[in-house]
Amino acid sequence: MKQNRYRIAVFFLAILCAFPMFYGCKKEEADGDAITLSFKQAAGYEYLKSLDGKTVSMNGYMATSSPADGSFIFLMNMPFQSCPFCVPNTSQLANTIEVYPQKGDSFDYTTQAVRVTGTLVVAKDPSKPFTDLYGYEFSFKIEDASYRILKDTDLSAEMQLWQNLSASGIVNDLYDMYNYVNFLCNWPNYKVNSYTDKDGNKHPGYYLYSADALNYLEKDGAQFNYGYKDGYFENLRKRVLKISDTAFSELVNNITEAEALAKEALADLKEGKFTSEKKYVEEFGQEDYIYMLNRGKEFMERMDLLYSFFSNWLAGWEL
């Protein structure tokens, strides 16, 4: 009952990860006069809108959890990723692009870096994104696409270092870090969904109380207990520095700033720096207490800035 849309989507993707990968074939094609699009540029909706309907090409790697039938791929700028990334507590894709083959075709899976070429299709309004069969949301996609495997000479000199970082699994763990920080800054907007128990009794959902939030953090095995443990942030920094003690200084600083924000938000939760108001919640069909953090707006603004930096930093690693 504690699953949100993001975790449901990941659950289904985890099932897919267990099956053999794509069937079907895919011819290699040149990208011709396509407009080269970077992951960093793909973060800007207005720029993408100006390219709507045009032929574009992007370099990246296929996530292994792309559909087994090859009907589309999750393109990422990092190798060795099993599942696409999302903005914390949402189903909105981040640093992940869905690419669809030409009609009647399908994609063969490869672990090698690829260049996809196809037609850019952009949502008319970013507030009304596309949605795939897993519930993921995204404001653009590439359709009628083909791909070619990149040669070693196509890759930048820094890619080996980047691949070492990706292979370490630290990027996945940093997304978990931001899920933890987001929870601390925004726990009043997390909810337990309505559910029916094994006896057929219906239980209405509710938004978290402060005691619930603490349980999510302090209880062994709880959803965010991993971030609550001593040395959590320090261990993340050490793992990054082990790969390179100089190349990823901006990332190390970002982890340190996220740690500081998490400590402040946790202190406010423990010190009761929040208010509550009883309101009717239409989603659950009943009145309930809704909590508000005194510094909630400030926390989320800082969280958004830190996460945006992290996301843009990732997108800056182009093949």
Backbone bond lengths (Angstrom), bond angles and torsions (degrees), N, CA, C in turn:
res aa  C-N    CA-C-N  psi(-1)  N-CA   C-N-CA  omega(-1)  CA-C   N-CA-C  phi
1 M - - - 1.459 - - 1.509 112.57 -
2 K 1.275 116.59 -8.01 1.460 120.14 -177.15 1.529 111.99 -97.59
3 Q 1.336 116.30 12.66 1.460 118.36 -177.17 1.518 110.11 -85.90
4 N 1.317 116.93 134.72 1.458 120.24 169.38 1.523 107.82 -99.55
5 R 1.345 116.67 178.10 1.459 120.33 -175.02 1.525 111.80 -59.73
6 Y 1.323 115.54 -36.73 1.469 119.01 -179.42 1.506 111.22 -61.66
7 R 1.338 117.20 -45.81 1.450 120.68 -175.92 1.535 110.78 -71.85
8 I 1.330 117.08 -31.10 1.459 119.23 175.37 1.514 109.99 -64.00
9 A 1.353 115.28 -43.96 1.468 119.28 180.00 1.522 110.72 -61.27
10 V 1.342 116.04 -44.66 1.464 120.17 -179.65 1.526 110.82 -62.76
11 F 1.347 116.53 -35.67 1.453 120.86 179.26 1.520 110.35 -59.46
12 F 1.326 116.61 -48.54 1.457 119.88 179.79 1.519 111.64 -65.78
13 L 1.332 116.46 -36.01 1.463 118.82 177.90 1.518 110.97 -67.10
14 A 1.331 116.51 -35.28 1.458 120.06 178.52 1.531 110.41 -62.12
15 I 1.357 115.79 -36.33 1.459 119.16 176.94 1.516 110.12 -63.60
16 L 1.338 115.50 -43.89 1.462 119.83 -179.93 1.516 111.85 -61.11
17 C 1.349 115.57 -34.01 1.465 119.42 -177.35 1.528 111.62 -60.08
18 A 1.337 116.92 -23.91 1.453 120.35 -175.81 1.522 112.87 -80.91
19 F 1.326 117.66 -11.88 1.459 121.20 -176.29 1.519 111.24 -97.15
20 P 1.349 117.37 155.70 1.461 120.72 175.66 1.517 109.80 -58.35
21 M 1.323 115.23 151.88 1.450 118.61 -172.13 1.509 111.45 -85.33
22 F 1.338 113.92 -168.56 1.444 124.94 -157.83 1.533 114.12 -50.71
23 Y 1.342 113.45 144.52 1.448 121.55 171.47 1.513 107.40 -109.80
24 G 1.331 116.97 166.96 1.451 120.44 -178.93 1.508 109.40 100.43
25 C 1.337 114.86 -178.84 1.455 119.02 -176.31 1.503 109.89 -126.74
26 K 1.326 114.72 163.44 1.463 119.18 177.16 1.511 108.63 -150.97
27 K 1.312 116.53 120.51 1.460 120.83 179.56 1.513 109.71 -76.78
28 E 1.333 116.66 145.23 1.448 120.75 173.40 1.524 108.69 -79.77
29 E 1.333 116.31 137.76 1.450 120.96 179.59 1.513 109.46 -135.81
30 A 1.318 115.16 151.37 1.462 119.90 174.28 1.511 109.11 -75.97
31 D 1.352 117.43 155.03 1.447 120.03 -178.51 1.529 112.69 -89.73
32 G 1.337 118.27 -6.44 1.455 121.28 172.68 1.513 113.75 55.00
33 D 1.330 115.37 -128.63 1.465 121.29 -176.79 1.523 112.39 -95.83
34 A 1.320 117.49 22.69 1.465 120.78 -178.81 1.524 111.04 -62.88
35 I 1.328 115.95 149.04 1.458 122.31 176.36 1.530 108.15 -79.63
36 T 1.299 117.18 124.35 1.459 120.90 179.58 1.527 109.68 -74.93
37 L 1.323 115.42 125.92 1.463 122.11 -178.18 1.521 108.57 -116.47
38 S 1.326 116.80 130.50 1.460 121.08 178.70 1.528 110.18 -97.75
39 F 1.322 116.58 162.73 1.464 120.77 177.47 1.530 110.44 -64.36
40 K 1.324 116.54 -35.26 1.465 119.17 179.35 1.520 110.64 -67.19
41 Q 1.333 117.51 -42.61 1.459 120.17 176.95 1.522 111.01 -63.32
42 A 1.325 116.16 -32.23 1.457 120.85 -177.81 1.522 112.57 -67.96
43 A 1.321 117.76 -10.25 1.469 120.94 177.49 1.525 111.81 -81.46
44 G 1.337 117.65 -11.18 1.461 120.55 -177.03 1.518 111.93 -104.12
45 Y 1.335 116.88 109.69 1.462 121.24 -175.09 1.525 112.25 -61.48
46 E 1.339 118.35 -43.57 1.465 120.69 -176.24 1.525 111.23 -62.04
47 Y 1.322 116.79 -40.03 1.459 119.62 178.04 1.527 110.19 -65.59
48 L 1.317 116.35 -44.22 1.462 119.87 178.80 1.521 110.80 -60.29
49 K 1.329 116.58 -40.81 1.465 120.72 -178.90 1.527 110.89 -59.99
50 S 1.322 116.69 -33.83 1.468 120.41 179.73 1.526 112.02 -69.76
51 L 1.341 116.54 -16.23 1.460 121.11 -179.71 1.526 112.42 -106.72
52 D 1.323 116.80 5.98 1.462 120.89 -176.98 1.535 110.18 -55.13
53 G 1.336 116.48 127.53 1.455 121.81 178.55 1.514 114.61 87.59
54 K 1.327 117.57 -5.63 1.468 120.92 -178.97 1.537 110.83 -90.84
55 T 1.320 114.89 160.40 1.463 120.52 177.14 1.524 109.05 -82.69
56 V 1.327 116.06 125.80 1.463 121.42 -178.35 1.523 109.15 -128.44
57 S 1.320 115.82 161.19 1.462 120.98 173.36 1.518 108.56 -132.08
58 M 1.338 116.30 146.42 1.462 122.83 178.61 1.517 108.77 -140.11
59 N 1.317 115.89 144.22 1.457 122.32 174.71 1.523 109.69 -98.19
60 G 1.303 117.05 141.96 1.457 119.47 178.27 1.518 112.05 179.16
61 Y 1.323 114.16 -165.28 1.455 122.44 -179.99 1.526 109.21 -126.68
62 M 1.322 116.24 151.00 1.456 121.34 177.07 1.528 109.53 -84.20
63 A 1.333 116.74 129.21 1.470 119.87 171.72 1.522 108.41 -70.82
64 T 1.309 117.19 139.46 1.466 120.70 -175.70 1.521 112.92 -68.21
65 S 1.321 118.24 -15.27 1.462 120.93 -179.37 1.520 112.83 -92.03
66 S 1.328 117.63 9.52 1.457 119.65 172.47 1.531 108.39 -58.90
67 P 1.337 118.41 153.23 1.469 120.48 -174.76 1.528 113.33 -52.10
68 A 1.312 115.35 138.72 1.464 120.98 -175.88 1.516 112.91 -64.86
69 D 1.337 117.61 -21.94 1.460 119.64 -179.16 1.521 112.84 -86.21
70 G 1.350 117.13 1.39 1.453 120.62 177.87 1.514 114.25 71.06
71 S 1.344 117.29 18.24 1.466 120.72 -177.31 1.526 112.15 -70.12
72 F 1.318 117.73 -23.41 1.462 122.75 169.56 1.520 108.21 -164.23
73 I 1.315 116.58 170.59 1.459 120.78 177.25 1.521 109.75 -128.55
74 F 1.310 115.57 154.25 1.457 122.25 167.03 1.526 106.35 -92.80
75 L 1.325 116.95 111.34 1.463 121.21 179.38 1.520 109.29 -93.39
76 M 1.331 116.40 128.88 1.457 122.08 -178.96 1.525 108.98 -130.97
77 N 1.322 117.17 159.51 1.462 118.67 178.85 1.524 112.01 -92.59
78 M 1.328 116.10 17.59 1.460 121.76 179.48 1.516 109.92 -130.63
79 P 1.318 117.46 139.12 1.466 120.04 174.31 1.529 111.00 -81.29
80 F 1.315 115.45 166.09 1.477 123.13 170.93 1.532 113.39 68.02
81 Q 1.328 118.45 19.76 1.459 119.78 178.80 1.524 109.58 -93.73
82 S 1.318 116.95 130.94 1.462 120.22 -177.73 1.523 111.92 -84.92
83 C 1.317 116.98 -38.41 1.457 120.40 -174.81 1.529 110.64 -131.96
84 P 1.324 116.89 151.52 1.474 119.83 178.79 1.521 111.42 -68.01
85 F 1.324 115.23 160.79 1.456 121.16 -179.29 1.528 110.46 -99.00
86 C 1.324 115.31 151.92 1.463 121.48 178.51 1.521 110.08 -130.73
87 V 1.320 115.65 154.59 1.458 121.27 169.16 1.526 107.37 -61.42
88 P 1.344 119.93 136.22 1.466 121.76 -175.78 1.521 114.09 -50.82
89 N 1.337 115.04 134.89 1.464 124.38 176.62 1.523 112.38 61.83
90 T 1.334 117.15 26.71 1.459 121.67 175.14 1.522 108.76 -138.16
91 S 1.323 115.87 175.60 1.462 121.84 173.09 1.528 109.79 -109.12
92 Q 1.333 116.56 20.77 1.465 121.86 -178.10 1.526 110.22 -86.11
93 L 1.324 116.79 121.46 1.460 120.66 -178.14 1.519 111.66 -62.64
94 A 1.333 115.77 144.53 1.463 122.07 178.00 1.522 108.53 -135.42
95 N 1.338 116.97 131.52 1.462 121.63 -178.77 1.532 112.03 52.89
96 T 1.313 114.80 30.53 1.461 121.85 -179.26 1.525 107.98 -143.07
97 I 1.332 116.89 131.75 1.457 121.70 -176.50 1.522 109.01 -125.53
98 E 1.316 116.66 132.22 1.452 120.61 176.94 1.527 109.53 -86.57
99 V 1.333 115.52 130.64 1.464 122.42 -177.89 1.523 108.38 -124.67
100 Y 1.338 115.96 128.50 1.454 122.14 -175.48 1.533 110.13 -113.02
101 P 1.339 117.95 138.03 1.463 120.71 -178.51 1.528 112.30 -75.81
102 Q 1.314 115.03 173.98 1.453 120.57 175.48 1.532 109.45 -65.58
103 K 1.322 116.18 153.77 1.460 121.99 -176.35 1.528 111.02 -54.59
104 G 1.331 115.32 130.80 1.449 120.99 179.46 1.513 114.54 82.61
105 D 1.327 116.76 -1.34 1.463 120.78 -178.70 1.530 109.19 -109.41
106 S 1.308 116.57 176.24 1.462 121.77 177.03 1.521 108.24 -151.59
107 F 1.324 115.04 165.94 1.462 120.24 -178.31 1.523 110.98 -99.35
108 D 1.337 116.52 133.88 1.462 121.29 166.14 1.519 107.85 -83.93
109 Y 1.323 115.99 142.78 1.456 120.23 -179.32 1.521 110.89 -80.23
110 T 1.315 116.18 144.01 1.456 122.30 172.44 1.519 109.33 -145.54
111 T 1.317 116.20 146.20 1.463 120.57 175.88 1.521 111.28 -86.02
112 Q 1.332 117.42 -9.21 1.457 121.17 -177.18 1.526 111.30 -80.02
113 A 1.315 115.15 158.19 1.468 120.14 176.12 1.526 109.29 -65.01
114 V 1.331 116.53 141.44 1.464 121.19 -177.89 1.521 110.51 -130.60
115 R 1.310 115.05 158.93 1.465 121.82 169.14 1.514 107.27 -115.75
116 V 1.338 116.19 115.08 1.466 120.34 178.02 1.522 108.75 -94.47
117 T 1.314 116.41 145.22 1.455 122.41 178.71 1.521 108.02 -134.43
118 G 1.332 116.07 128.79 1.455 120.09 -179.21 1.508 111.30 -172.93
119 T 1.316 116.04 -167.87 1.463 122.64 -176.83 1.521 110.37 -93.38
120 L 1.324 116.67 126.88 1.460 121.32 178.06 1.528 109.38 -78.95
121 V 1.320 116.23 127.79 1.461 122.38 178.41 1.524 107.43 -121.45
122 V 1.338 116.75 121.16 1.468 122.06 -173.52 1.527 109.49 -116.28
123 A 1.326 116.14 137.23 1.461 120.73 177.34 1.529 110.05 -60.66
124 K 1.327 117.00 142.66 1.456 120.90 -178.50 1.521 111.77 -64.70
125 D 1.309 116.63 -29.57 1.463 122.15 -178.97 1.530 108.07 -139.53
126 P 1.351 119.04 124.98 1.476 119.68 -178.97 1.518 113.42 -61.92
127 S 1.332 116.70 -19.83 1.471 119.41 177.81 1.529 111.94 -80.68
128 K 1.345 116.43 -6.18 1.466 121.61 178.07 1.530 108.58 -127.37
129 P 1.325 116.20 72.05 1.467 120.80 -173.64 1.525 112.73 -74.43
130 F 1.331 115.09 168.47 1.456 121.34 170.34 1.528 108.40 -72.36
131 T 1.333 116.35 157.65 1.465 121.68 177.00 1.524 108.62 -135.47
132 D 1.340 116.97 135.27 1.462 119.30 178.74 1.521 110.86 -97.52
133 L 1.329 117.08 -175.84 1.457 121.53 -175.31 1.518 113.22 -66.99
134 Y 1.345 118.01 -16.15 1.459 120.86 178.81 1.531 112.05 -93.72
135 G 1.324 116.88 -5.00 1.461 120.13 -177.16 1.510 114.12 93.04
136 Y 1.338 117.91 1.70 1.455 120.10 176.82 1.526 110.19 -69.45
137 E 1.326 116.10 144.86 1.459 122.11 -179.65 1.527 109.83 -115.07
138 F 1.335 116.40 143.84 1.464 120.67 -179.17 1.520 108.27 -159.05
139 S 1.337 115.82 147.43 1.463 120.47 -175.24 1.522 113.05 -92.11
140 F 1.335 118.05 -7.03 1.460 120.06 175.87 1.520 110.17 -154.28
141 K 1.326 114.53 162.01 1.456 121.45 178.01 1.526 107.88 -152.94
142 I 1.333 115.96 168.00 1.458 121.52 176.95 1.529 107.32 -115.37
143 E 1.326 116.58 124.88 1.454 121.90 -177.07 1.529 110.87 -116.09
144 D 1.352 115.48 168.87 1.477 122.16 179.31 1.527 110.19 49.88
145 A 1.315 115.72 45.37 1.467 120.76 -170.17 1.526 112.85 -99.91
146 S 1.305 114.12 154.29 1.452 123.44 168.96 1.520 106.88 -128.44
147 Y 1.319 117.44 172.46 1.457 118.91 176.62 1.516 110.27 -144.21
148 R 1.312 114.69 159.49 1.468 121.12 169.91 1.517 108.16 -133.04
149 I 1.310 116.14 147.25 1.462 121.09 178.56 1.521 109.04 -76.89
150 L 1.323 115.55 131.73 1.462 120.27 -178.87 1.529 111.15 -76.16
151 K 1.298 115.14 142.55 1.459 120.81 174.75 1.525 109.68 -83.36
152 D 1.312 116.63 161.32 1.464 120.61 179.60 1.530 111.31 -56.85
153 T 1.327 116.27 -32.78 1.470 119.72 -178.55 1.524 112.40 -71.36
154 D 1.352 116.64 -15.53 1.462 120.36 178.24 1.525 112.34 -81.47
155 L 1.324 116.82 -15.69 1.458 121.23 -172.90 1.527 110.79 -91.76
156 S 1.328 115.53 148.28 1.455 120.39 -179.52 1.526 110.32 -74.47
157 A 1.323 115.43 161.05 1.463 120.57 -177.72 1.522 112.16 -66.24
158 E 1.341 116.93 -23.53 1.466 120.37 -176.94 1.523 112.72 -85.22
159 M 1.335 117.21 -4.80 1.451 118.90 -171.97 1.522 113.62 -64.55
160 Q 1.320 118.50 -30.16 1.457 119.47 179.41 1.519 110.74 -63.61
161 L 1.339 116.00 -42.08 1.461 120.30 177.55 1.526 110.26 -62.98
162 W 1.319 115.56 -43.12 1.464 120.94 179.61 1.523 111.16 -63.40
163 Q 1.331 116.17 -40.42 1.455 119.38 178.78 1.531 110.96 -66.99
164 N 1.324 116.93 -33.84 1.467 119.36 176.01 1.527 110.75 -63.17
165 L 1.337 115.98 -40.85 1.464 119.76 178.02 1.517 110.33 -64.18
166 S 1.327 116.95 -45.02 1.462 121.18 -179.51 1.522 111.56 -63.19
167 A 1.338 115.93 -42.97 1.467 120.54 -177.30 1.519 112.30 -65.79
168 S 1.332 117.31 -23.28 1.465 120.77 -177.95 1.528 112.59 -71.78
169 G 1.342 117.85 -16.82 1.457 121.30 -177.62 1.512 113.83 83.08
170 I 1.336 117.96 0.59 1.457 121.01 -175.72 1.530 112.17 -66.86
171 V 1.328 117.30 -31.56 1.466 118.99 -178.53 1.526 110.76 -63.60
172 N 1.320 116.86 -44.03 1.465 119.97 175.75 1.522 111.04 -58.68
173 D 1.316 116.37 -40.70 1.460 120.39 -178.57 1.522 112.08 -69.82
174 L 1.339 117.14 -29.50 1.457 119.47 176.70 1.524 111.22 -71.65
175 Y 1.319 117.30 -32.35 1.469 119.05 172.34 1.528 110.20 -65.28
176 D 1.326 116.77 -38.44 1.471 119.68 174.28 1.529 110.45 -62.31
177 M 1.336 116.18 -39.64 1.464 120.08 177.56 1.521 110.44 -57.00
178 Y 1.333 116.36 -44.38 1.458 118.98 -179.28 1.522 112.47 -71.47
179 N 1.314 118.15 -28.57 1.461 119.87 171.78 1.526 110.35 -62.54
180 Y 1.329 115.85 -40.04 1.469 121.66 178.52 1.528 110.95 -66.51
181 V 1.335 117.23 -48.47 1.464 120.69 -179.12 1.524 110.39 -63.98
182 N 1.326 116.54 -41.32 1.463 120.27 178.88 1.525 111.06 -60.62
183 F 1.338 116.62 -40.32 1.464 119.85 178.51 1.528 110.89 -60.95
184 L 1.323 117.66 -45.27 1.455 120.92 -179.88 1.527 111.90 -62.05
185 C 1.337 116.57 -37.10 1.461 120.92 -176.87 1.520 112.73 -82.54
186 N 1.331 116.39 -16.28 1.459 118.95 -167.72 1.528 113.02 -141.51
187 W 1.351 117.57 22.99 1.452 119.23 -173.56 1.534 114.75 -59.49
188 P 1.350 121.28 -27.98 1.463 118.25 178.39 1.529 113.95 -63.67
189 N 1.332 117.91 -17.15 1.461 120.33 179.06 1.525 113.19 -96.11
190 Y 1.338 117.01 3.78 1.455 120.60 173.42 1.527 108.11 -88.06
191 K 1.307 115.90 148.86 1.464 118.64 -175.18 1.516 111.55 -139.77
192 V 1.317 114.70 159.96 1.459 123.26 169.46 1.523 105.59 -101.67
193 N 1.316 117.14 122.61 1.456 120.58 -176.01 1.527 112.12 -72.71
194 S 1.322 115.85 155.99 1.456 120.92 173.22 1.531 109.18 -61.22
195 Y 1.335 116.28 147.94 1.457 118.78 179.79 1.528 110.02 -153.65
196 T 1.322 115.37 163.49 1.463 122.84 176.66 1.516 108.04 -114.97
197 D 1.325 117.51 126.24 1.469 120.34 -177.06 1.529 110.88 -79.14
198 K 1.317 115.91 178.88 1.460 121.54 -174.87 1.524 112.75 -64.80
199 D 1.340 116.58 -19.62 1.465 120.91 178.83 1.520 112.24 -92.14
200 G 1.338 116.52 3.83 1.453 120.13 178.56 1.517 114.44 86.19
201 N 1.336 117.53 7.75 1.460 120.51 179.23 1.528 109.98 -83.68
202 K 1.313 116.72 132.62 1.464 121.82 -179.56 1.525 110.38 -89.90
203 H 1.311 116.21 131.99 1.458 122.35 179.58 1.524 108.64 -117.63
204 P 1.319 118.09 121.58 1.469 119.61 -179.95 1.529 111.14 -69.33
205 G 1.307 115.52 149.17 1.454 120.18 177.58 1.518 111.41 -77.38
206 Y 1.315 115.87 176.74 1.462 120.32 179.40 1.526 109.36 -162.53
207 Y 1.326 115.15 155.47 1.461 120.70 172.44 1.523 108.66 -80.57
208 L 1.331 116.12 149.88 1.458 120.29 -171.78 1.522 112.68 -61.94
209 Y 1.326 115.32 140.56 1.451 122.61 167.64 1.534 107.45 -86.33
210 S 1.316 116.73 167.43 1.465 119.98 179.31 1.529 111.52 -61.88
211 A 1.345 116.59 -37.47 1.470 119.90 178.54 1.523 110.82 -64.87
212 D 1.337 116.41 -36.50 1.465 119.99 176.66 1.523 110.64 -62.98
213 A 1.336 115.30 -43.79 1.459 120.14 -178.89 1.525 110.74 -59.55
214 L 1.318 117.42 -43.30 1.462 120.63 178.46 1.526 111.38 -64.42
215 N 1.335 116.86 -38.47 1.461 119.67 177.72 1.525 111.33 -62.90
216 Y 1.335 116.48 -37.75 1.461 120.67 178.86 1.530 111.14 -63.71
217 L 1.325 116.49 -21.51 1.464 121.67 -177.31 1.526 112.76 -100.14
218 E 1.308 116.92 -44.74 1.458 121.20 -168.02 1.527 114.25 -91.52
219 K 1.304 117.17 -27.61 1.454 120.44 -173.92 1.523 110.93 -74.61
220 D 1.318 117.71 133.57 1.465 121.54 177.71 1.518 109.71 -58.94
221 G 1.341 115.91 130.44 1.452 120.56 179.81 1.509 114.30 83.09
222 A 1.339 117.41 -1.59 1.462 120.55 179.95 1.521 110.35 -70.99
223 Q 1.319 116.38 166.11 1.458 122.15 -170.11 1.525 114.05 -57.33
224 F 1.353 117.36 -38.07 1.459 119.88 -176.50 1.524 112.73 -118.57
225 N 1.316 116.27 21.01 1.462 120.14 -179.42 1.522 112.51 -64.31
226 Y 1.331 116.90 -26.00 1.472 119.93 -178.23 1.529 111.27 -61.39
227 G 1.331 118.17 -39.07 1.455 120.69 -178.18 1.515 113.39 -77.78
228 Y 1.319 115.79 -17.71 1.459 121.36 -177.75 1.525 112.25 -80.94
229 K 1.306 116.84 -14.78 1.464 120.46 -174.61 1.536 111.67 -72.41
230 D 1.326 116.14 147.75 1.464 121.85 178.24 1.529 110.19 -60.29
231 G 1.316 115.77 138.84 1.455 120.92 176.24 1.513 115.10 79.03
232 Y 1.337 117.82 7.03 1.462 120.57 -175.79 1.533 111.62 -59.66
233 F 1.326 117.31 -53.05 1.459 120.91 -177.04 1.534 111.31 -69.64
234 E 1.311 116.54 -37.79 1.459 120.03 179.31 1.529 110.81 -62.52
235 N 1.314 116.50 -39.17 1.461 120.20 178.30 1.529 111.34 -63.55
236 L 1.336 117.00 -39.00 1.463 120.08 177.06 1.525 110.98 -62.24
237 R 1.327 116.05 -43.73 1.473 119.39 178.79 1.527 110.98 -61.61
238 K 1.318 116.84 -43.88 1.465 120.75 -178.75 1.523 111.21 -61.97
239 R 1.308 116.99 -38.63 1.462 120.21 -179.35 1.523 111.35 -66.61
240 V 1.338 116.61 -38.12 1.465 120.01 177.76 1.527 109.88 -67.54
241 L 1.334 116.62 -46.08 1.469 121.29 -177.93 1.526 112.04 -66.07
242 K 1.325 117.27 -26.64 1.462 120.82 178.23 1.525 110.79 -65.27
243 I 1.334 116.26 -32.95 1.465 120.24 179.04 1.522 110.10 -73.00
244 S 1.338 116.17 -43.73 1.466 121.78 174.69 1.515 107.72 -159.05
245 D 1.325 116.01 130.54 1.466 119.37 -178.20 1.524 112.28 -86.55
246 T 1.344 116.82 3.14 1.465 119.62 -179.86 1.530 113.61 -131.50
247 A 1.323 117.86 -35.42 1.468 120.98 -169.06 1.526 113.68 -69.50
248 F 1.341 117.66 -25.67 1.449 120.21 -172.13 1.530 112.61 -116.61
249 S 1.324 116.56 35.20 1.469 120.55 -177.44 1.527 112.03 -60.86
250 E 1.332 117.72 -37.44 1.464 120.74 179.90 1.526 110.85 -64.24
251 L 1.318 116.34 -37.81 1.457 120.72 178.10 1.522 110.76 -67.24
252 V 1.317 116.99 -41.87 1.472 120.89 177.88 1.523 110.14 -60.90
253 N 1.339 117.55 -42.93 1.466 121.25 177.89 1.525 111.10 -63.02
254 N 1.313 116.51 -37.88 1.462 120.85 179.14 1.522 111.11 -63.58
255 I 1.329 117.16 -41.12 1.469 121.28 177.09 1.525 110.30 -62.51
256 T 1.338 116.84 -41.60 1.469 121.35 -179.84 1.522 110.98 -63.61
257 E 1.327 117.53 -41.84 1.464 120.74 178.81 1.528 110.74 -67.74
258 A 1.327 117.26 -37.47 1.461 120.46 176.78 1.527 110.99 -64.42
259 E 1.330 116.39 -37.37 1.464 120.80 177.17 1.527 110.86 -62.82
260 A 1.325 117.25 -43.93 1.463 120.99 -179.69 1.526 110.80 -62.07
261 L 1.336 116.71 -42.58 1.465 120.55 178.69 1.523 110.78 -64.27
262 A 1.324 116.80 -43.10 1.460 120.74 179.77 1.528 111.30 -60.66
263 K 1.329 116.92 -41.33 1.468 120.61 -179.79 1.525 111.35 -63.79
264 E 1.329 116.85 -41.73 1.469 120.33 178.80 1.520 111.36 -64.34
265 A 1.328 116.61 -46.06 1.458 120.53 -178.37 1.524 111.26 -65.95
266 L 1.335 117.27 -38.04 1.457 121.14 177.93 1.524 110.52 -65.68
267 A 1.329 116.46 -41.10 1.466 120.07 178.81 1.525 110.88 -61.48
268 D 1.329 117.15 -41.55 1.468 120.08 179.42 1.521 111.53 -65.01
269 L 1.342 116.71 -37.21 1.461 119.63 176.61 1.517 110.61 -63.46
270 K 1.328 117.16 -47.01 1.466 120.57 -177.09 1.525 112.52 -69.35
271 E 1.339 116.43 -30.12 1.462 120.58 -178.12 1.527 112.79 -90.64
272 G 1.328 116.36 4.91 1.463 120.21 175.88 1.517 114.66 70.44
273 K 1.315 117.39 31.74 1.464 120.46 -179.15 1.523 110.37 -87.19
274 F 1.334 113.63 67.15 1.459 121.30 179.49 1.525 107.81 -155.92
275 T 1.312 116.14 166.33 1.468 122.44 176.43 1.521 108.33 -125.63
276 S 1.324 115.85 167.48 1.468 119.91 176.70 1.524 109.35 -142.18
277 E 1.308 114.52 153.40 1.463 120.72 -179.61 1.522 108.45 -144.21
278 K 1.316 116.31 136.74 1.463 120.22 179.60 1.523 109.05 -83.33
279 K 1.342 115.63 122.83 1.460 121.11 -177.59 1.528 109.87 -137.35
280 Y 1.322 114.92 158.94 1.460 119.76 173.46 1.531 107.60 -81.54
281 V 1.335 116.12 126.93 1.458 121.45 179.99 1.525 107.93 -107.23
282 E 1.322 115.56 106.42 1.463 120.54 -175.65 1.521 111.92 -59.38
283 E 1.323 117.32 -37.32 1.460 121.14 -178.32 1.522 112.32 -58.52
284 F 1.353 116.02 -35.30 1.460 120.49 -176.93 1.531 112.64 -106.21
285 G 1.330 116.64 -4.67 1.459 120.66 175.69 1.506 115.10 67.16
286 Q 1.329 117.58 32.18 1.462 120.50 179.69 1.525 110.50 -159.96
287 E 1.330 114.94 165.57 1.462 119.95 174.04 1.528 109.03 -80.69
288 D 1.317 115.16 146.26 1.459 119.00 178.50 1.520 108.70 -158.00
289 Y 1.328 115.31 163.24 1.462 119.87 177.74 1.528 109.71 -83.03
290 I 1.324 115.55 127.13 1.448 122.58 178.63 1.530 107.71 -109.62
291 Y 1.326 115.64 126.69 1.469 120.85 -176.90 1.520 111.28 -95.07
292 M 1.325 115.46 151.35 1.464 122.38 176.55 1.520 108.46 -138.94
293 L 1.326 116.47 128.89 1.458 121.17 177.01 1.529 109.87 -76.56
294 N 1.314 116.87 137.79 1.467 120.17 178.57 1.525 111.58 -58.99
295 R 1.320 116.06 -36.30 1.472 121.24 -179.48 1.522 111.30 -110.90
296 G 1.318 116.28 25.15 1.452 120.52 -175.12 1.522 113.58 -58.34
297 K 1.333 116.79 -44.56 1.460 120.25 -179.54 1.530 110.53 -63.09
298 E 1.332 116.22 -44.20 1.471 120.26 179.18 1.523 110.86 -62.22
299 F 1.341 116.08 -45.05 1.457 119.75 -179.20 1.531 111.40 -59.84
300 M 1.340 116.85 -44.69 1.460 119.54 -176.73 1.520 111.70 -70.46
301 E 1.317 117.28 -33.41 1.470 119.51 175.79 1.525 110.49 -63.53
302 R 1.338 115.93 -42.73 1.469 119.63 178.83 1.528 110.83 -68.46
303 M 1.326 115.74 -40.46 1.461 120.27 177.44 1.529 110.49 -60.09
304 D 1.318 116.98 -46.25 1.468 121.04 -178.84 1.525 111.42 -62.34
305 L 1.328 116.51 -40.15 1.463 119.94 179.06 1.529 111.39 -64.88
306 L 1.333 116.06 -45.26 1.460 120.04 -179.96 1.520 111.66 -65.06
307 Y 1.328 115.41 -43.13 1.466 118.42 -179.79 1.526 110.95 -67.24
308 S 1.335 117.21 -39.01 1.466 120.55 178.64 1.523 110.51 -62.01
309 F 1.339 116.41 -40.69 1.465 119.51 177.05 1.527 110.12 -61.41
310 F 1.326 116.02 -47.73 1.463 121.21 179.93 1.525 111.05 -59.17
311 S 1.335 116.89 -46.99 1.449 121.48 -179.04 1.526 111.57 -63.43
312 N 1.338 116.66 -42.72 1.462 120.36 178.63 1.527 111.44 -68.81
313 W 1.333 115.99 -34.42 1.460 119.59 176.45 1.531 110.07 -61.67
314 L 1.322 116.06 -44.05 1.465 119.84 177.51 1.521 110.57 -62.55
315 A 1.323 116.12 -44.23 1.459 120.28 -176.69 1.519 111.59 -66.71
316 G 1.320 116.82 -21.42 1.459 120.31 -178.90 1.506 114.57 -71.91
317 W 1.337 117.04 -13.26 1.468 120.47 178.56 1.527 108.63 -86.13
318 E 1.305 115.68 94.40 1.464 121.25 -176.59 1.516 110.18 -104.58
319 L 1.324 115.12 144.45 1.441 120.55 178.61 1.528 109.96 -76.44
